[in-house]
């Protein structure tokens, strides 16, 4: 027997992912300011914009569900993580440390999508989340690979 789809649960799931995207948008933008490598800085700024775009896609789905005033502002945990990361980066000023911090944020984003996709959702929303999740995973892997490359270069 298929699980029924509860509109309130769908809204809750979407708002949770939107919070994660808000965190990622702010995180990538904030971390970009600390990067010395122009290629990485451009990637981080592009990812910040991509998270805003993803958020807009999900907010459109909420509008279709009758929720017109979406005011998700991210999570307290992510705000604390950004503040701690900002303090740590002011001391170390290393692209490697920026990437370490970014990867931690990407781990949280991956989990938000994994958790969301485990819920019973309408097919169109599952498709949107699956497409976005693929990008989030690719972004995580890009950050991880560059972090590893910088770690190897410093040995």
N, CA, C and O atoms as a GROMACS GRO file, in nm:
protein
  620
    1UNK      N    1   0.084  -0.119   0.000
    1UNK     CA    2   0.000   0.000   0.000
    1UNK      C    3   0.088   0.125   0.000
    1UNK      O    4   0.179   0.136   0.082
    2UNK      N    5   0.063   0.216  -0.089
    2UNK     CA    6   0.143   0.338  -0.100
    2UNK      C    7   0.110   0.432   0.016
    2UNK      O    8  -0.003   0.438   0.064
    3UNK      N    9   0.214   0.505   0.058
    3UNK     CA   10   0.192   0.603   0.165
    3UNK      C   11   0.113   0.721   0.109
    3UNK      O   12   0.134   0.762  -0.005
    4UNK      N   13   0.023   0.773   0.189
    4UNK     CA   14  -0.051   0.890   0.143
    4UNK      C   15   0.035   1.015   0.162
    4UNK      O   16   0.123   1.020   0.248
    5UNK      N   17   0.005   1.112   0.081
    5UNK     CA   18   0.082   1.236   0.084
    5UNK      C   19   0.002   1.340   0.160
    5UNK      O   20  -0.108   1.378   0.121
    6UNK      N   21   0.060   1.385   0.272
    6UNK     CA   22  -0.002   1.485   0.357
    6UNK      C   23   0.054   1.622   0.316
    6UNK      O   24   0.175   1.645   0.321
    7UNK      N   25  -0.036   1.714   0.277
    7UNK     CA   26   0.006   1.846   0.230
    7UNK      C   27   0.086   1.920   0.337
    7UNK      O   28   0.183   1.989   0.304
    8UNK      N   29   0.048   1.907   0.463
    8UNK     CA   30   0.122   1.975   0.571
    8UNK      C   31   0.264   1.920   0.583
    8UNK      O   32   0.359   1.996   0.608
    9UNK      N   33   0.279   1.790   0.565
    9UNK     CA   34   0.413   1.729   0.570
    9UNK      C   35   0.498   1.775   0.452
    9UNK      O   36   0.618   1.800   0.466
   10UNK      N   37   0.436   1.786   0.335
   10UNK     CA   38   0.508   1.833   0.216
   10UNK      C   39   0.560   1.975   0.241
   10UNK      O   40   0.674   2.007   0.211
   11UNK      N   41   0.475   2.058   0.297
   11UNK     CA   42   0.513   2.196   0.328
   11UNK      C   43   0.629   2.197   0.428
   11UNK      O   44   0.725   2.272   0.411
   12UNK      N   45   0.620   2.114   0.530
   12UNK     CA   46   0.726   2.105   0.631
   12UNK      C   47   0.858   2.061   0.568
   12UNK      O   48   0.964   2.117   0.598
   13UNK      N   49   0.853   1.961   0.482
   13UNK     CA   50   0.974   1.911   0.414
   13UNK      C   51   1.034   2.020   0.327
   13UNK      O   52   1.155   2.042   0.330
   14UNK      N   53   0.951   2.087   0.249
   14UNK     CA   54   1.002   2.193   0.162
   14UNK      C   55   1.064   2.307   0.242
   14UNK      O   56   1.168   2.360   0.204
   15UNK      N   57   1.000   2.345   0.351
   15UNK     CA   58   1.056   2.453   0.433
   15UNK      C   59   1.190   2.412   0.495
   15UNK      O   60   1.280   2.494   0.509
   16UNK      N   61   1.203   2.286   0.530
   16UNK     CA   62   1.330   2.237   0.584
   16UNK      C   63   1.441   2.247   0.480
   16UNK      O   64   1.552   2.292   0.511
   17UNK      N   65   1.412   2.206   0.358
   17UNK     CA   66   1.512   2.215   0.251
   17UNK      C   67   1.541   2.362   0.219
   17UNK      O   68   1.656   2.398   0.195
   18UNK      N   69   1.438   2.445   0.219
   18UNK     CA   70   1.458   2.588   0.194
   18UNK      C   71   1.551   2.647   0.300
   18UNK      O   72   1.638   2.728   0.267
   19UNK      N   73   1.534   2.609   0.425
   19UNK     CA   74   1.625   2.656   0.530
   19UNK      C   75   1.769   2.616   0.499
   19UNK      O   76   1.861   2.696   0.514
   20UNK      N   77   1.787   2.492   0.456
   20UNK     CA   78   1.920   2.444   0.422
   20UNK      C   79   1.978   2.524   0.304
   20UNK      O   80   2.096   2.558   0.304
   21UNK      N   81   1.895   2.553   0.207
   21UNK     CA   82   1.941   2.632   0.091
   21UNK      C   83   1.977   2.774   0.133
   21UNK      O   84   2.075   2.830   0.084
   22UNK      N   85   1.898   2.831   0.222
   22UNK     CA   86   1.929   2.966   0.274
   22UNK      C   87   2.065   2.963   0.344
   22UNK      O   88   2.146   3.054   0.327
   23UNK      N   89   2.088   2.858   0.423
   23UNK     CA   90   2.217   2.843   0.491
   23UNK      C   91   2.330   2.835   0.388
   23UNK      O   92   2.434   2.900   0.403
   24UNK      N   93   2.310   2.755   0.285
   24UNK     CA   94   2.412   2.738   0.182
   24UNK      C   95   2.437   2.866   0.105
   24UNK      O   96   2.551   2.900   0.074
   25UNK      N   97   2.330   2.936   0.074
   25UNK     CA   98   2.343   3.063   0.001
   25UNK      C   99   2.428   3.161   0.080
   25UNK      O  100   2.522   3.221   0.027
   26UNK      N  101   2.395   3.178   0.207
   26UNK     CA  102   2.472   3.269   0.292
   26UNK      C  103   2.614   3.218   0.314
   26UNK      O  104   2.710   3.295   0.310
   27UNK      N  105   2.626   3.088   0.336
   27UNK     CA  106   2.757   3.029   0.363
   27UNK      C  107   2.853   3.047   0.248
   27UNK      O  108   2.966   3.091   0.267
   28UNK      N  109   2.809   3.013   0.127
   28UNK     CA  110   2.897   3.026   0.011
   28UNK      C  111   2.935   3.172  -0.013
   28UNK      O  112   3.050   3.203  -0.044
   29UNK      N  113   2.839   3.262   0.003
   29UNK     CA  114   2.867   3.404  -0.017
   29UNK      C  115   2.968   3.454   0.086
   29UNK      O  116   3.064   3.524   0.052
   30UNK      N  117   2.946   3.419   0.213
   30UNK     CA  118   3.037   3.462   0.320
   30UNK      C  119   3.177   3.403   0.301
   30UNK      O  120   3.278   3.473   0.316
   31UNK      N  121   3.183   3.274   0.269
   31UNK     CA  122   3.313   3.208   0.255
   31UNK      C  123   3.390   3.259   0.134
   31UNK      O  124   3.513   3.262   0.135
   32UNK      N  125   3.319   3.299   0.029
   32UNK     CA  126   3.386   3.350  -0.092
   32UNK      C  127   3.476   3.469  -0.058
   32UNK      O  128   3.582   3.487  -0.119
   33UNK      N  129   3.434   3.549   0.039
   33UNK     CA  130   3.512   3.667   0.077
   33UNK      C  131   3.649   3.631   0.132
   33UNK      O  132   3.741   3.713   0.130
   34UNK      N  133   3.664   3.507   0.183
   34UNK     CA  134   3.790   3.465   0.245
   34UNK      C  135   3.884   3.392   0.150
   34UNK      O  136   3.997   3.362   0.187
   35UNK      N  137   3.837   3.363   0.030
   35UNK     CA  138   3.919   3.285  -0.063
   35UNK      C  139   4.018   3.373  -0.137
   35UNK      O  140   3.986   3.484  -0.181
   36UNK      N  141   4.138   3.322  -0.151
   36UNK     CA  142   4.241   3.391  -0.229
   36UNK      C  143   4.235   3.348  -0.375
   36UNK      O  144   4.260   3.428  -0.465
   37UNK      N  145   4.202   3.221  -0.398
   37UNK     CA  146   4.196   3.165  -0.533
   37UNK      C  147   4.072   3.219  -0.605
   37UNK      O  148   3.959   3.196  -0.562
   38UNK      N  149   4.095   3.291  -0.715
   38UNK     CA  150   3.985   3.354  -0.789
   38UNK      C  151   3.888   3.251  -0.848
   38UNK      O  152   3.768   3.275  -0.852
   39UNK      N  153   3.941   3.137  -0.894
   39UNK     CA  154   3.856   3.031  -0.949
   39UNK      C  155   3.761   2.979  -0.842
   39UNK      O  156   3.641   2.962  -0.866
   40UNK      N  157   3.814   2.953  -0.724
   40UNK     CA  158   3.729   2.905  -0.614
   40UNK      C  159   3.629   3.012  -0.571
   40UNK      O  160   3.514   2.982  -0.542
   41UNK      N  161   3.674   3.137  -0.568
   41UNK     CA  162   3.584   3.246  -0.529
   41UNK      C  163   3.466   3.254  -0.628
   41UNK      O  164   3.351   3.269  -0.586
   42UNK      N  165   3.496   3.244  -0.756
   42UNK     CA  166   3.389   3.248  -0.858
   42UNK      C  167   3.294   3.130  -0.840
   42UNK      O  168   3.173   3.145  -0.852
   43UNK      N  169   3.349   3.012  -0.812
   43UNK     CA  170   3.266   2.894  -0.789
   43UNK      C  171   3.174   2.916  -0.669
   43UNK      O  172   3.055   2.886  -0.677
   44UNK      N  173   3.228   2.968  -0.559
   44UNK     CA  174   3.149   2.989  -0.438
   44UNK      C  175   3.037   3.091  -0.462
   44UNK      O  176   2.925   3.072  -0.416
   45UNK      N  177   3.067   3.198  -0.534
   45UNK     CA  178   2.964   3.298  -0.563
   45UNK      C  179   2.856   3.239  -0.654
   45UNK      O  180   2.738   3.267  -0.637
   46UNK      N  181   2.897   3.157  -0.751
   46UNK     CA  182   2.800   3.092  -0.839
   46UNK      C  183   2.713   2.995  -0.760
   46UNK      O  184   2.593   2.985  -0.784
   47UNK      N  185   2.773   2.923  -0.665
   47UNK     CA  186   2.696   2.830  -0.582
   47UNK      C  187   2.597   2.905  -0.493
   47UNK      O  188   2.486   2.857  -0.470
   48UNK      N  189   2.636   3.019  -0.444
   48UNK     CA  190   2.544   3.100  -0.364
   48UNK      C  191   2.421   3.136  -0.448
   48UNK      O  192   2.307   3.126  -0.400
   49UNK      N  193   2.444   3.178  -0.571
   49UNK     CA  194   2.334   3.212  -0.660
   49UNK      C  195   2.250   3.089  -0.696
   49UNK      O  196   2.128   3.098  -0.707
   50UNK      N  197   2.316   2.975  -0.713
   50UNK     CA  198   2.244   2.851  -0.745
   50UNK      C  199   2.151   2.813  -0.630
   50UNK      O  200   2.038   2.770  -0.652
   51UNK      N  201   2.200   2.828  -0.505
   51UNK     CA  202   2.115   2.796  -0.390
   51UNK      C  203   1.993   2.888  -0.386
   51UNK      O  204   1.884   2.845  -0.352
   52UNK      N  205   2.013   3.015  -0.422
   52UNK     CA  206   1.900   3.109  -0.427
   52UNK      C  207   1.799   3.064  -0.534
   52UNK      O  208   1.678   3.073  -0.513
   53UNK      N  209   1.849   3.019  -0.646
   53UNK     CA  210   1.763   2.970  -0.754
   53UNK      C  211   1.686   2.847  -0.710
   53UNK      O  212   1.565   2.836  -0.734
   54UNK      N  213   1.755   2.752  -0.646
   54UNK     CA  214   1.689   2.632  -0.595
   54UNK      C  215   1.580   2.669  -0.495
   54UNK      O  216   1.470   2.614  -0.496
   55UNK      N  217   1.614   2.762  -0.410
   55UNK     CA  218   1.518   2.808  -0.309
   55UNK      C  219   1.394   2.866  -0.377
   55UNK      O  220   1.281   2.838  -0.336
   56UNK      N  221   1.415   2.945  -0.480
   56UNK     CA  222   1.304   3.003  -0.555
   56UNK      C  223   1.215   2.896  -0.617
   56UNK      O  224   1.093   2.909  -0.617
   57UNK      N  225   1.278   2.790  -0.670
   57UNK     CA  226   1.201   2.680  -0.727
   57UNK      C  227   1.110   2.616  -0.622
   57UNK      O  228   0.993   2.587  -0.649
   58UNK      N  229   1.163   2.595  -0.503
   58UNK     CA  230   1.085   2.531  -0.397
   58UNK      C  231   0.979   2.626  -0.341
   58UNK      O  232   0.870   2.583  -0.306
   59UNK      N  233   1.012   2.754  -0.334
   59UNK     CA  234   0.912   2.852  -0.289
   59UNK      C  235   0.796   2.858  -0.387
   59UNK      O  236   0.681   2.878  -0.346
   60UNK      N  237   0.824   2.842  -0.516
   60UNK     CA  238   0.717   2.837  -0.616
   60UNK      C  239   0.624   2.719  -0.588
   60UNK      O  240   0.502   2.732  -0.600
   61UNK      N  241   0.681   2.606  -0.551
   61UNK     CA  242   0.599   2.490  -0.516
   61UNK      C  243   0.513   2.519  -0.392
   61UNK      O  244   0.398   2.475  -0.385
   62UNK      N  245   0.568   2.591  -0.297
   62UNK     CA  246   0.489   2.629  -0.179
   62UNK      C  247   0.376   2.724  -0.218
   62UNK      O  248   0.266   2.715  -0.164
   63UNK      N  249   0.404   2.814  -0.311
   63UNK     CA  250   0.299   2.905  -0.359
   63UNK      C  251   0.184   2.825  -0.420
   63UNK      O  252   0.067   2.856  -0.399
   64UNK      N  253   0.220   2.722  -0.497
   64UNK     CA  254   0.117   2.636  -0.558
   64UNK      C  255   0.036   2.563  -0.450
   64UNK      O  256  -0.080   2.530  -0.472
   65UNK      N  257   0.098   2.540  -0.334
   65UNK     CA  258   0.029   2.472  -0.223
   65UNK      C  259  -0.049   2.571  -0.137
   65UNK      O  260  -0.110   2.532  -0.037
   66UNK      N  261  -0.047   2.699  -0.175
   66UNK     CA  262  -0.124   2.799  -0.102
   66UNK      C  263  -0.045   2.876   0.002
   66UNK      O  264  -0.103   2.959   0.073
   67UNK      N  265   0.085   2.852   0.012
   67UNK     CA  266   0.169   2.925   0.107
   67UNK      C  267   0.235   3.039   0.029
   67UNK      O  268   0.323   3.016  -0.054
   68UNK      N  269   0.192   3.162   0.057
   68UNK     CA  270   0.240   3.275  -0.023
   68UNK      C  271   0.344   3.361   0.048
   68UNK      O  272   0.408   3.444  -0.014
   69UNK      N  273   0.360   3.341   0.176
   69UNK     CA  274   0.454   3.423   0.252
   69UNK      C  275   0.559   3.333   0.315
   69UNK      O  276   0.550   3.297   0.432
   70UNK      N  277   0.659   3.295   0.235
   70UNK     CA  278   0.764   3.205   0.281
   70UNK      C  279   0.877   3.290   0.338
   70UNK      O  280   0.944   3.363   0.265
   71UNK      N  281   0.896   3.280   0.468
   71UNK     CA  282   1.001   3.360   0.533
   71UNK      C  283   1.096   3.269   0.608
   71UNK      O  284   1.110   3.280   0.730
   72UNK      N  285   1.160   3.181   0.536
   72UNK     CA  286   1.261   3.095   0.597
   72UNK      C  287   1.392   3.172   0.598
   72UNK      O  288   1.428   3.237   0.500
   73UNK      N  289   1.462   3.165   0.708
   73UNK     CA  290   1.584   3.245   0.723
   73UNK      C  291   1.707   3.161   0.752
   73UNK      O  292   1.810   3.214   0.795
   74UNK      N  293   1.697   3.032   0.730
   74UNK     CA  294   1.810   2.946   0.763
   74UNK      C  295   1.797   2.896   0.906
   74UNK      O  296   1.696   2.918   0.973
   75UNK      N  297   1.899   2.827   0.950
   75UNK     CA  298   1.895   2.767   1.084
   75UNK      C  299   1.992   2.836   1.178
   75UNK      O  300   2.091   2.896   1.136
   76UNK      N  301   1.961   2.827   1.305
   76UNK     CA  302   2.049   2.882   1.408
   76UNK      C  303   2.183   2.809   1.406
   76UNK      O  304   2.288   2.872   1.420
   77UNK      N  305   2.179   2.678   1.390
   77UNK     CA  306   2.304   2.600   1.387
   77UNK      C  307   2.396   2.648   1.275
   77UNK      O  308   2.517   2.660   1.295
   78UNK      N  309   2.339   2.676   1.158
   78UNK     CA  310   2.421   2.723   1.047
   78UNK      C  311   2.474   2.864   1.073
   78UNK      O  312   2.588   2.894   1.037
   79UNK      N  313   2.394   2.948   1.135
   79UNK     CA  314   2.442   3.082   1.168
   79UNK      C  315   2.560   3.075   1.264
   79UNK      O  316   2.658   3.148   1.250
   80UNK      N  317   2.550   2.985   1.362
   80UNK     CA  318   2.662   2.966   1.455
   80UNK      C  319   2.784   2.908   1.383
   80UNK      O  320   2.897   2.948   1.409
   81UNK      N  321   2.759   2.814   1.292
   81UNK     CA  322   2.868   2.754   1.214
   81UNK      C  323   2.938   2.861   1.130
   81UNK      O  324   3.061   2.864   1.124
   82UNK      N  325   2.860   2.950   1.066
   82UNK     CA  326   2.920   3.058   0.986
   82UNK      C  327   3.000   3.152   1.075
   82UNK      O  328   3.109   3.194   1.037
   83UNK      N  329   2.947   3.186   1.192
   83UNK     CA  330   3.018   3.277   1.283
   83UNK      C  331   3.149   3.215   1.330
   83UNK      O  332   3.253   3.281   1.332
   84UNK      N  333   3.144   3.086   1.367
   84UNK     CA  334   3.265   3.016   1.409
   84UNK      C  335   3.363   3.007   1.293
   84UNK      O  336   3.483   3.031   1.310
   85UNK      N  337   3.312   2.973   1.175
   85UNK     CA  338   3.399   2.963   1.057
   85UNK      C  339   3.463   3.097   1.025
   85UNK      O  340   3.581   3.102   0.991
   86UNK      N  341   3.386   3.204   1.036
   86UNK     CA  342   3.438   3.338   1.007
   86UNK      C  343   3.551   3.374   1.104
   86UNK      O  344   3.654   3.427   1.064
   87UNK      N  345   3.530   3.344   1.231
   87UNK     CA  346   3.632   3.371   1.332
   87UNK      C  347   3.758   3.288   1.304
   87UNK      O  348   3.869   3.340   1.308
   88UNK      N  349   3.740   3.160   1.276
   88UNK     CA  350   3.851   3.070   1.249
   88UNK      C  351   3.927   3.116   1.124
   88UNK      O  352   4.050   3.112   1.121
   89UNK      N  353   3.854   3.160   1.021
   89UNK     CA  354   3.918   3.201   0.897
   89UNK      C  355   3.993   3.332   0.911
   89UNK      O  356   4.091   3.355   0.840
   90UNK      N  357   3.949   3.418   1.002
   90UNK     CA  358   4.022   3.543   1.024
   90UNK      C  359   4.158   3.515   1.087
   90UNK      O  360   4.252   3.594   1.071
   91UNK      N  361   4.168   3.403   1.157
   91UNK     CA  362   4.294   3.365   1.221
   91UNK      C  363   4.386   3.291   1.123
   91UNK      O  364   4.506   3.318   1.118
   92UNK      N  365   4.330   3.197   1.046
   92UNK     CA  366   4.413   3.112   0.960
   92UNK      C  367   4.434   3.167   0.820
   92UNK      O  368   4.541   3.150   0.762
   93UNK      N  369   4.331   3.231   0.764
   93UNK     CA  370   4.336   3.288   0.629
   93UNK      C  371   4.389   3.188   0.525
   93UNK      O  372   4.476   3.223   0.445
   94UNK      N  373   4.337   3.068   0.525
   94UNK     CA  374   4.382   2.965   0.432
   94UNK      C  375   4.265   2.916   0.348
   94UNK      O  376   4.156   2.891   0.400
   95UNK      N  377   4.288   2.902   0.216
   95UNK     CA  378   4.183   2.849   0.129
   95UNK      C  379   4.144   2.708   0.172
   95UNK      O  380   4.028   2.669   0.160
   96UNK      N  381   4.241   2.632   0.221
   96UNK     CA  382   4.211   2.497   0.268
   96UNK      C  383   4.107   2.500   0.379
   96UNK      O  384   4.012   2.422   0.378
   97UNK      N  385   4.124   2.590   0.476
   97UNK     CA  386   4.028   2.601   0.587
   97UNK      C  387   3.891   2.647   0.539
   97UNK      O  388   3.789   2.604   0.593
   98UNK      N  389   3.888   2.734   0.438
   98UNK     CA  390   3.760   2.776   0.380
   98UNK      C  391   3.690   2.654   0.322
   98UNK      O  392   3.569   2.636   0.341
   99UNK      N  393   3.765   2.570   0.252
   99UNK     CA  394   3.706   2.451   0.191
   99UNK      C  395   3.661   2.350   0.295
   99UNK      O  396   3.560   2.282   0.276
  100UNK      N  397   3.735   2.338   0.404
  100UNK     CA  398   3.695   2.249   0.514
  100UNK      C  399   3.559   2.295   0.568
  100UNK      O  400   3.468   2.215   0.588
  101UNK      N  401   3.547   2.424   0.593
  101UNK     CA  402   3.423   2.480   0.645
  101UNK      C  403   3.309   2.461   0.546
  101UNK      O  404   3.198   2.426   0.585
  102UNK      N  405   3.337   2.485   0.418
  102UNK     CA  406   3.234   2.470   0.315
  102UNK      C  407   3.188   2.324   0.304
  102UNK      O  408   3.069   2.297   0.288
  103UNK      N  409   3.283   2.232   0.314
  103UNK     CA  410   3.245   2.091   0.302
  103UNK      C  411   3.154   2.049   0.418
  103UNK      O  412   3.062   1.970   0.399
  104UNK      N  413   3.179   2.102   0.536
  104UNK     CA  414   3.092   2.072   0.650
  104UNK      C  415   2.950   2.120   0.620
  104UNK      O  416   2.852   2.050   0.650
  105UNK      N  417   2.938   2.238   0.563
  105UNK     CA  418   2.806   2.289   0.526
  105UNK      C  419   2.741   2.205   0.418
  105UNK      O  420   2.620   2.183   0.421
  106UNK      N  421   2.820   2.158   0.323
  106UNK     CA  422   2.767   2.074   0.215
  106UNK      C  423   2.720   1.939   0.268
  106UNK      O  424   2.625   1.881   0.216
  107UNK      N  425   2.787   1.888   0.372
  107UNK     CA  426   2.742   1.764   0.435
  107UNK      C  427   2.601   1.780   0.491
  107UNK      O  428   2.517   1.691   0.479
  108UNK      N  429   2.576   1.895   0.551
  108UNK     CA  430   2.444   1.924   0.607
  108UNK      C  431   2.341   1.935   0.494
  108UNK      O  432   2.229   1.885   0.507
  109UNK      N  433   2.378   2.000   0.385
  109UNK     CA  434   2.286   2.013   0.271
  109UNK      C  435   2.253   1.877   0.212
  109UNK      O  436   2.137   1.850   0.180
  110UNK      N  437   2.354   1.792   0.197
  110UNK     CA  438   2.329   1.657   0.145
  110UNK      C  439   2.231   1.581   0.233
  110UNK      O  440   2.142   1.513   0.183
  111UNK      N  441   2.247   1.594   0.363
  111UNK     CA  442   2.157   1.526   0.457
  111UNK      C  443   2.015   1.581   0.446
  111UNK      O  444   1.918   1.505   0.454
  112UNK      N  445   2.001   1.711   0.430
  112UNK     CA  446   1.868   1.772   0.418
  112UNK      C  447   1.795   1.715   0.297
  112UNK      O  448   1.676   1.684   0.304
  113UNK      N  449   1.865   1.700   0.187
  113UNK     CA  450   1.803   1.644   0.067
  113UNK      C  451   1.773   1.495   0.084
  113UNK      O  452   1.666   1.448   0.044
  114UNK      N  453   1.866   1.422   0.143
  114UNK     CA  454   1.844   1.279   0.167
  114UNK      C  455   1.720   1.259   0.253
  114UNK      O  456   1.634   1.178   0.221
  115UNK      N  457   1.712   1.334   0.363
  115UNK     CA  458   1.597   1.324   0.453
  115UNK      C  459   1.467   1.360   0.381
  115UNK      O  460   1.365   1.293   0.399
  116UNK      N  461   1.470   1.465   0.301
  116UNK     CA  462   1.351   1.509   0.230
  116UNK      C  463   1.303   1.402   0.132
  116UNK      O  464   1.184   1.374   0.123
  117UNK      N  465   1.397   1.343   0.060
  117UNK     CA  466   1.359   1.245  -0.041
  117UNK      C  467   1.313   1.112   0.017
  117UNK      O  468   1.260   1.027  -0.055
  118UNK      N  469   1.334   1.093   0.146
  118UNK     CA  470   1.282   0.973   0.212
  118UNK      C  471   1.135   0.988   0.250
  118UNK      O  472   1.072   0.892   0.294
  119UNK      N  473   1.081   1.108   0.234
  119UNK     CA  474   0.942   1.136   0.270
  119UNK      C  475   0.850   1.111   0.150
  119UNK      O  476   0.893   1.122   0.035
  120UNK      N  477   0.724   1.078   0.177
  120UNK     CA  478   0.628   1.066   0.066
  120UNK      C  479   0.596   1.205   0.012
  120UNK      O  480   0.539   1.289   0.082
  121UNK      N  481   0.633   1.228  -0.113
  121UNK     CA  482   0.616   1.359  -0.176
  121UNK      C  483   0.553   1.339  -0.314
  121UNK      O  484   0.568   1.233  -0.375
  122UNK      N  485   0.483   1.441  -0.363
  122UNK     CA  486   0.433   1.434  -0.501
  122UNK      C  487   0.550   1.415  -0.599
  122UNK      O  488   0.661   1.463  -0.574
  123UNK      N  489   0.524   1.346  -0.708
  123UNK     CA  490   0.629   1.315  -0.805
  123UNK      C  491   0.700   1.439  -0.856
  123UNK      O  492   0.823   1.438  -0.869
  124UNK      N  493   0.627   1.547  -0.885
  124UNK     CA  494   0.693   1.667  -0.938
  124UNK      C  495   0.792   1.726  -0.837
  124UNK      O  496   0.897   1.777  -0.876
  125UNK      N  497   0.759   1.720  -0.710
  125UNK     CA  498   0.850   1.773  -0.607
  125UNK      C  499   0.970   1.679  -0.590
  125UNK      O  500   1.083   1.725  -0.574
  126UNK      N  501   0.946   1.549  -0.593
  126UNK     CA  502   1.057   1.454  -0.586
  126UNK      C  503   1.154   1.477  -0.702
  126UNK      O  504   1.276   1.470  -0.683
  127UNK      N  505   1.101   1.504  -0.821
  127UNK     CA  506   1.186   1.529  -0.937
  127UNK      C  507   1.271   1.654  -0.917
  127UNK      O  508   1.390   1.654  -0.947
  128UNK      N  509   1.210   1.760  -0.868
  128UNK     CA  510   1.284   1.884  -0.842
  128UNK      C  511   1.394   1.858  -0.739
  128UNK      O  512   1.510   1.897  -0.759
  129UNK      N  513   1.358   1.793  -0.629
  129UNK     CA  514   1.456   1.767  -0.523
  129UNK      C  515   1.567   1.674  -0.571
  129UNK      O  516   1.683   1.693  -0.534
  130UNK      N  517   1.534   1.575  -0.652
  130UNK     CA  518   1.635   1.482  -0.702
  130UNK      C  519   1.734   1.555  -0.793
  130UNK      O  520   1.855   1.532  -0.784
  131UNK      N  521   1.684   1.642  -0.878
  131UNK     CA  522   1.773   1.720  -0.966
  131UNK      C  523   1.862   1.813  -0.883
  131UNK      O  524   1.982   1.822  -0.907
  132UNK      N  525   1.802   1.881  -0.787
  132UNK     CA  526   1.879   1.971  -0.701
  132UNK      C  527   1.982   1.892  -0.620
  132UNK      O  528   2.096   1.936  -0.604
  133UNK      N  529   1.941   1.776  -0.568
  133UNK     CA  530   2.031   1.694  -0.489
  133UNK      C  531   2.155   1.654  -0.570
  133UNK      O  532   2.267   1.656  -0.518
  134UNK      N  533   2.136   1.620  -0.695
  134UNK     CA  534   2.250   1.582  -0.780
  134UNK      C  535   2.349   1.698  -0.789
  134UNK      O  536   2.470   1.676  -0.786
  135UNK      N  537   2.299   1.819  -0.800
  135UNK     CA  538   2.388   1.936  -0.805
  135UNK      C  539   2.459   1.956  -0.670
  135UNK      O  540   2.579   1.986  -0.667
  136UNK      N  541   2.386   1.940  -0.562
  136UNK     CA  542   2.443   1.956  -0.428
  136UNK      C  543   2.557   1.855  -0.408
  136UNK      O  544   2.663   1.890  -0.357
  137UNK      N  545   2.535   1.731  -0.449
  137UNK     CA  546   2.638   1.627  -0.435
  137UNK      C  547   2.759   1.661  -0.521
  137UNK      O  548   2.873   1.647  -0.477
  138UNK      N  549   2.737   1.707  -0.644
  138UNK     CA  550   2.848   1.745  -0.732
  138UNK      C  551   2.925   1.862  -0.671
  138UNK      O  552   3.048   1.865  -0.676
  139UNK      N  553   2.855   1.959  -0.614
  139UNK     CA  554   2.919   2.073  -0.550
  139UNK      C  555   3.002   2.027  -0.431
  139UNK      O  556   3.116   2.070  -0.413
  140UNK      N  557   2.943   1.939  -0.349
  140UNK     CA  558   3.016   1.883  -0.234
  140UNK      C  559   3.144   1.816  -0.281
  140UNK      O  560   3.251   1.836  -0.223
  141UNK      N  561   3.135   1.736  -0.387
  141UNK     CA  562   3.252   1.664  -0.436
  141UNK      C  563   3.358   1.760  -0.491
  141UNK      O  564   3.477   1.736  -0.473
  142UNK      N  565   3.315   1.867  -0.556
  142UNK     CA  566   3.409   1.969  -0.605
  142UNK      C  567   3.485   2.031  -0.487
  142UNK      O  568   3.608   2.043  -0.490
  143UNK      N  569   3.410   2.069  -0.384
  143UNK     CA  570   3.472   2.130  -0.266
  143UNK      C  571   3.567   2.031  -0.200
  143UNK      O  572   3.680   2.066  -0.166
  144UNK      N  573   3.522   1.907  -0.181
  144UNK     CA  574   3.604   1.803  -0.119
  144UNK      C  575   3.732   1.778  -0.198
  144UNK      O  576   3.841   1.771  -0.141
  145UNK      N  577   3.720   1.766  -0.330
  145UNK     CA  578   3.837   1.738  -0.414
  145UNK      C  579   3.938   1.853  -0.409
  145UNK      O  580   4.058   1.829  -0.404
  146UNK      N  581   3.889   1.976  -0.410
  146UNK     CA  582   3.980   2.091  -0.401
  146UNK      C  583   4.042   2.102  -0.262
  146UNK      O  584   4.158   2.140  -0.249
  147UNK      N  585   3.966   2.069  -0.160
  147UNK     CA  586   4.022   2.066  -0.024
  147UNK      C  587   4.134   1.963  -0.016
  147UNK      O  588   4.241   1.991   0.037
  148UNK      N  589   4.108   1.843  -0.070
  148UNK     CA  590   4.210   1.738  -0.069
  148UNK      C  591   4.334   1.779  -0.148
  148UNK      O  592   4.446   1.751  -0.107
  149UNK      N  593   4.313   1.844  -0.261
  149UNK     CA  594   4.426   1.888  -0.343
  149UNK      C  595   4.511   1.990  -0.268
  149UNK      O  596   4.634   1.986  -0.274
  150UNK      N  597   4.446   2.082  -0.198
  150UNK     CA  598   4.521   2.182  -0.120
  150UNK      C  599   4.592   2.118  -0.002
  150UNK      O  600   4.702   2.160   0.035
  151UNK      N  601   4.530   2.017   0.059
  151UNK     CA  602   4.594   1.946   0.171
  151UNK      C  603   4.718   1.874   0.121
  151UNK      O  604   4.821   1.874   0.188
  152UNK      N  605   4.708   1.813   0.002
  152UNK     CA  606   4.822   1.742  -0.055
  152UNK      C  607   4.933   1.837  -0.097
  152UNK      O  608   5.051   1.802  -0.090
  153UNK      N  609   4.897   1.957  -0.140
  153UNK     CA  610   4.996   2.055  -0.184
  153UNK      C  611   5.076   2.112  -0.068
  153UNK      O  612   5.189   2.158  -0.086
  154UNK      N  613   5.017   2.108   0.051
  154UNK     CA  614   5.084   2.168   0.167
  154UNK      C  615   5.178   2.068   0.236
  154UNK      O  616   5.247   2.104   0.332
  155UNK      N  617   5.179   1.943   0.188
  155UNK     CA  618   5.267   1.842   0.253
  155UNK      C  619   5.405   1.847   0.198
  155UNK      O  620   5.491   1.770   0.241
   0.00000   0.00000   0.00000
